[in-house]
Amino acid sequence: MSNEDSQQFLYCLRPTRLEMLTEGPTEQERLTVNEHFEYLQRLNEAGTVRFAGRTTDQGPRTLGIVVLETQDEVTAQRLMAEDPAVRDGVMTASLQPFRIALPRE
């Protein structure tokens, strides 16, 4: 996809159960988070994920972000909804249009 044809979107993730971070994940949460990471790795390898990461605090302000480069918002919304952590309710997510202003080359 050429840069002229693509758009960037940010989705923000928050754990549904904060205790997953403070007390540890359940077995199902652990499996889902592993699947979530593998999903993002595949999208990164395909060039769809520009970057992804999370804050390092364990409190109520903790969040993760994923910046996608897709052809349109519908595609970005679908990719976010298919994220295993979102799909399985381990994390909530919201999508916003985004633009990287200072990319690191």
C-alpha positions as CSV (number, residue, x, y, z in Angstrom):
1,M,0.0,0.0,0.0
2,S,1.5,3.4,-1.0
3,N,1.5,6.2,1.5
4,E,-0.9,8.2,-0.6
5,D,-3.5,5.4,-0.3
6,S,-3.1,4.7,3.4
7,Q,-4.4,6.3,6.5
8,Q,-3.3,5.9,10.1
9,F,-5.4,5.0,13.1
10,L,-4.6,4.6,16.8
11,Y,-6.4,2.2,19.0
12,C,-6.1,2.5,22.7
13,L,-6.4,-0.6,24.9
14,R,-7.2,-0.9,28.6
15,P,-7.5,-4.0,30.6
16,T,-11.0,-5.0,31.5
17,R,-9.8,-6.4,34.8
18,L,-7.1,-4.3,36.4
19,E,-6.2,-7.1,38.7
20,M,-4.8,-8.9,35.7
21,L,-1.8,-6.5,36.1
22,T,-1.7,-6.1,39.8
23,E,-2.4,-9.7,41.0
24,G,-1.6,-11.6,37.8
25,P,-3.7,-12.9,34.9
26,T,-6.0,-15.9,34.9
27,E,-5.0,-18.7,32.7
28,Q,-7.5,-17.6,30.0
29,E,-6.2,-14.0,30.2
30,R,-2.6,-15.2,29.8
31,L,-3.5,-17.3,26.8
32,T,-5.5,-14.4,25.2
33,V,-2.7,-11.9,25.8
34,N,-0.2,-14.2,24.2
35,E,-2.6,-14.6,21.2
36,H,-3.0,-10.8,21.1
37,F,0.8,-10.3,20.9
38,E,1.1,-12.9,18.1
39,Y,-1.7,-11.2,16.2
40,L,0.0,-7.8,16.5
41,Q,3.3,-9.4,15.4
42,R,1.7,-10.8,12.3
43,L,0.2,-7.4,11.5
44,N,3.6,-5.8,12.1
45,E,5.3,-8.2,9.7
46,A,2.6,-7.4,7.1
47,G,3.4,-3.7,7.5
48,T,-0.1,-2.8,8.9
49,V,1.1,-2.1,12.5
50,R,3.4,1.0,12.5
51,F,4.1,0.5,16.2
52,A,2.6,-0.9,19.4
53,G,3.4,-0.7,23.1
54,R,2.0,-0.1,26.6
55,T,2.7,2.0,29.6
56,T,4.8,0.3,32.3
57,D,2.6,1.3,35.3
58,Q,0.2,-1.2,36.8
59,G,-2.4,1.3,38.0
60,P,-5.7,2.5,36.6
61,R,-4.1,4.8,34.1
62,T,-2.3,2.0,32.3
63,L,-2.9,1.6,28.6
64,G,-1.6,0.1,25.4
65,I,-1.6,1.7,22.0
66,V,-1.5,0.3,18.5
67,V,-1.0,2.5,15.4
68,L,-2.3,0.9,12.3
69,E,-1.8,1.9,8.6
70,T,-4.8,0.8,6.6
71,Q,-6.8,1.9,3.5
72,D,-9.7,3.1,5.5
73,E,-11.4,3.3,9.0
74,V,-13.6,0.3,8.3
75,T,-10.5,-1.9,7.9
76,A,-8.9,-0.4,11.0
77,Q,-12.1,-1.0,13.0
78,R,-12.3,-4.6,11.8
79,L,-8.6,-5.2,12.7
80,M,-9.2,-3.8,16.2
81,A,-12.3,-5.9,16.7
82,E,-10.4,-9.0,15.6
83,D,-7.6,-8.4,18.1
84,P,-7.9,-11.5,20.4
85,A,-7.7,-9.3,23.6
86,V,-10.6,-7.1,22.3
87,R,-12.6,-10.0,20.8
88,D,-12.4,-12.0,24.1
89,G,-13.1,-9.1,26.3
90,V,-9.8,-9.1,28.1
91,M,-9.2,-5.5,27.0
92,T,-11.5,-2.6,25.9
93,A,-10.5,-0.6,22.8
94,S,-11.3,2.7,21.1
95,L,-10.2,3.8,17.7
96,Q,-9.3,7.3,16.5
97,P,-7.8,8.7,13.3
98,F,-4.1,9.4,13.8
99,R,-1.2,10.9,12.0
100,I,2.5,10.3,12.8
101,A,4.0,13.8,12.6
102,L,7.6,13.0,13.2
103,P,8.5,9.5,12.0
104,R,11.8,8.1,12.9
105,E,13.6,7.0,9.7
